[in-house]
Amino acid sequence: MAIVRFEGRKPPITISLSEKEALEKLADVWALSQPEMADELMAELDRADVVPDTNMRGNVVRMGSTLTYEADTGEARTVTLVYPREADIAEGRISVLTPIGTALIGLSVGHSIEWQTRDGRKQLLTVTSVEQNEPSRAVS
């Protein structure tokens, strides 16, 4: 697997049309209680390459994807990207409305992105594998 880093800029991301619509609704719902995360999610959606659902590649992180990423610390972790109500860190289910969840959405295998942790530290992570699961339709 070739690792692709985009020095000084964010990597390209791809999101399906239906997922973009669902995530925009989610950001609208959460705008009052978590405005920073809702804004960050909207910024990612705004920069995404939006494609028809039938054109989504299997190596792209989507809602419901189980993926493995490697942090710049060398730690590898496998997680599933989910909607907020399904999130459970202990079970490896991370919400798209967390800094790392927003960073991961739409990334392809081999792409790296810098993200800021909730305590303000910056980390680089690289997606090393993606497995597609049936995404839930829970959007809150």
Steps between C-alpha positions, in 0.01 A plus 500: 500500500639837401461772761398838363563813706381844400750734663337818625154417368223253559474191280213467254191326636208329330145477634187353344210732426263327744761499776571870446130579534471293821813657650381852416179426691705366789714815509185715501354303793821526703581864412358633829650247739836441326552793264875451453466135399196572282697776324801272453280228350338752264844625394601143412177445307552826311844392378399142413474355153134391503419199282190289434465217751563242227840659424644475852825304512542230764823650635333821623395556863121533521245488777501145633850423365734302720849632442849474633715808532852553621590806704835674469583341836502162323183385675252320274133501589190347345173692536156529343373844396144551626232759569510658849229287662689181406838617630676293764874555536543179702350304210706685238204691356595865449258778418536701182446803729835454675824656377634165382166394348478819298863458393438143378179545298567471127869406526640227276735219600857632503404863560625687805346795678600719791229543761478683827408308813254644748791602723656699215779261392552440129544146374549348159300190417507276196213275390645153438184297427125545455224240520153603392208411726136588452469851645219567739246766420515653848598861449495646848 
